[in-house]
Amino acid sequence: MGREVSESCVDSLLTEMVSSYCNSFYANKPDLAARRIEAIGYQVGHQLSERYTMDRPRFGDHLEAIKFICKDFWSELFKKQIDNLKTNHRGTFVLQDNRFRWLTRMSVEPTPESPDASDDPESKASQATSMHLYFPCGIIRGALSNLGIPCAVSADISNLPACSFVVRIKV
């Protein structure tokens, strides 16, 4: 029987980690905070992929590994598969999650500096969630790295809670 962690505990941990790195540890250095959060995600993804592929043979190509991430790995983490996978067949993959679990409870509150309701809500949502996406990007990069696929991963928010992860394979 596998070990599981309560979803609310993971949500709280992610929120507190992002808050601590952005507001305390590296309050004036958001780039450094983002790199640290992504590095933690990388370590988590690396270890999880080790656990989830223990009884599997190595993957033959990049597409097989990406499909594993979209189906099996994502199902273990979020109890659902990626909703859509696109590729340009030249080393770029887009993983679309139409209801990314870690963004479903995110809300955007007006800041004291700009309580004006005329501000673009999509821009506010993007700013509020961008730091939270470094961790899952790190998880994906760490998992693929453990599978022998060096890559860069970035996230794009179209509208909450939808999220796309862009994986660029390094050659």
Salt bridges, closest charged atoms under 4 A:
GLU7 OE1 - ARG101 NH1 3.39
GLU7 OE2 - ARG105 NH2 3.22
ASP11 OD2 - ARG105 NH1 2.32
GLU38 OE2 - ARG141 NE 2.63
ASP72 OD2 - ARG56 NH2 2.38
ASP83 OD2 - LYS80 NZ 3.05
ASP97 OD1 - LYS80 NZ 2.74
